[in-house]
Amino acid sequence: GRGFDREAAYEWWQSNKDKEYPLETSKFHRMFESLFGQKATQLLPAQIRVDALWGYLHNPGCSIQTFTFHKDHKARGITVTATRAAPRTTEEAALVETCRQISHTVLRENRSAGERFATSTTSFCAMLYGHEVEQAGARAATIIKLFSAAKWWGPGDDGWHRWDQTWTCKDKRNKLGMLTEENGRIVWRIGKVDGDSVVLAGKSGDARTCQRRGPTCCCRRRR
């Protein structure tokens, strides 16, 4: 509507997020905080947070149509690009275009910082749009991890992390920060099929529907 732009949306979010979307109950708030509540990300330009919120508000979901792997001279090792299924409506097409424009800006201006502080999100963005801005696609290893089942997960010990069941769904590192064991980013939970629970064999309540660690915006599937 009139006056509804990215700056106004971010201003409203900053003023109302704790009341309207408390961290105890809002997965979106916890996701946003996990990215931009880090001390390191406070050094990033404020426009990145504004653009990120605008992109999440306009995300229509993402159904992947194809994956293509490359030995890309722009990057070390194997990279991957993907195409998304065609939008089904003009409204969805407009939302996809908004996300595309934001993604192009992020990759051109802040890809290096994004891959450091928001690896999964930035890599997903690079997978879809890297070649459109004459950059490499995403590292294949990062995307494979993003779509792999998690071996461990659970809430944190303090603050709002206590309410996030995916907070510990991350890689293991030693005291020096060196990687010791990788972990996938998909947690399977109890789902419903025709009103009946469908539970799959596994640990910690593995089940039919997935909850992804991080805002990669691709969990919404066509029904």
GIBELBEL-V49640 format. One record per backbone hydrogen bond with DSSP energy under -1.0 kcal/mol. CO is the residue of the C=O (numbers start at 1). NH is the residue of the N-H. E is the energy in kcal/mol with one decimal. If there is no record, write none. Layout:
# GIBELBEL-V49640
co=CO nh=NH e=E
co=CO nh=NH e=E
This chain:
# GIBELBEL-V49640
co=1 nh=4 e=-2.0
co=3 nh=5 e=-1.2
co=5 nh=9 e=-2.5
co=6 nh=10 e=-2.1
co=7 nh=11 e=-2.3
co=8 nh=12 e=-2.3
co=9 nh=13 e=-2.4
co=10 nh=14 e=-2.5
co=11 nh=15 e=-1.7
co=12 nh=16 e=-2.1
co=13 nh=17 e=-2.3
co=16 nh=20 e=-3.0
co=17 nh=21 e=-2.0
co=22 nh=25 e=-1.3
co=22 nh=26 e=-2.4
co=26 nh=30 e=-1.9
co=27 nh=31 e=-2.7
co=28 nh=32 e=-2.7
co=29 nh=33 e=-2.6
co=30 nh=34 e=-2.3
co=31 nh=35 e=-1.1
co=32 nh=36 e=-2.8
co=33 nh=37 e=-2.1
co=40 nh=43 e=-1.3
co=41 nh=44 e=-1.4
co=45 nh=48 e=-1.6
co=46 nh=50 e=-1.8
co=47 nh=51 e=-2.9
co=48 nh=52 e=-2.3
co=49 nh=53 e=-2.3
co=50 nh=54 e=-2.0
co=51 nh=55 e=-2.4
co=52 nh=56 e=-2.4
co=53 nh=57 e=-2.3
co=54 nh=58 e=-1.2
co=63 nh=85 e=-3.4
co=66 nh=83 e=-1.8
co=68 nh=81 e=-2.7
co=70 nh=79 e=-2.5
co=72 nh=75 e=-1.3
co=78 nh=140 e=-2.4
co=79 nh=70 e=-3.0
co=80 nh=138 e=-1.9
co=81 nh=68 e=-2.9
co=83 nh=65 e=-3.3
co=83 nh=66 e=-1.4
co=89 nh=93 e=-2.1
co=90 nh=94 e=-1.9
co=91 nh=95 e=-1.9
co=92 nh=96 e=-2.6
co=93 nh=97 e=-2.1
co=94 nh=98 e=-1.9
co=95 nh=99 e=-2.2
co=96 nh=100 e=-2.4
co=97 nh=101 e=-2.4
co=98 nh=102 e=-2.1
co=99 nh=103 e=-2.6
co=100 nh=104 e=-2.5
co=101 nh=105 e=-1.8
co=102 nh=106 e=-2.5
co=103 nh=107 e=-2.6
co=104 nh=108 e=-2.3
co=105 nh=109 e=-2.5
co=106 nh=110 e=-2.8
co=110 nh=114 e=-2.6
co=111 nh=115 e=-2.7
co=113 nh=117 e=-2.4
co=114 nh=118 e=-2.8
co=118 nh=122 e=-2.5
co=119 nh=123 e=-2.4
co=120 nh=124 e=-2.3
co=121 nh=125 e=-2.1
co=122 nh=126 e=-2.5
co=123 nh=127 e=-2.4
co=124 nh=128 e=-1.6
co=125 nh=129 e=-2.7
co=126 nh=130 e=-2.2
co=127 nh=82 e=-2.2
co=130 nh=133 e=-1.2
co=130 nh=135 e=-2.6
co=131 nh=134 e=-1.2
co=138 nh=80 e=-2.4
co=139 nh=143 e=-1.7
co=140 nh=144 e=-2.7
co=141 nh=145 e=-1.9
co=142 nh=146 e=-2.1
co=143 nh=147 e=-1.7
co=145 nh=148 e=-1.4
co=145 nh=185 e=-1.2
co=148 nh=185 e=-1.3
co=148 nh=186 e=-1.9
co=154 nh=168 e=-2.6
co=159 nh=162 e=-1.4
co=160 nh=163 e=-1.8
co=161 nh=156 e=-2.6
co=161 nh=164 e=-1.2
co=164 nh=167 e=-1.6
co=166 nh=169 e=-1.8
co=168 nh=170 e=-2.1
co=172 nh=180 e=-3.0
co=172 nh=181 e=-1.5
co=174 nh=177 e=-2.2
co=178 nh=174 e=-2.2
co=181 nh=172 e=-3.1
co=185 nh=213 e=-2.3
co=186 nh=150 e=-3.4
co=187 nh=211 e=-2.3
co=189 nh=209 e=-1.5
co=191 nh=198 e=-1.6
co=193 nh=196 e=-1.9
co=196 nh=193 e=-2.7
co=209 nh=189 e=-3.3
co=211 nh=187 e=-1.8
co=214 nh=216 e=-1.6
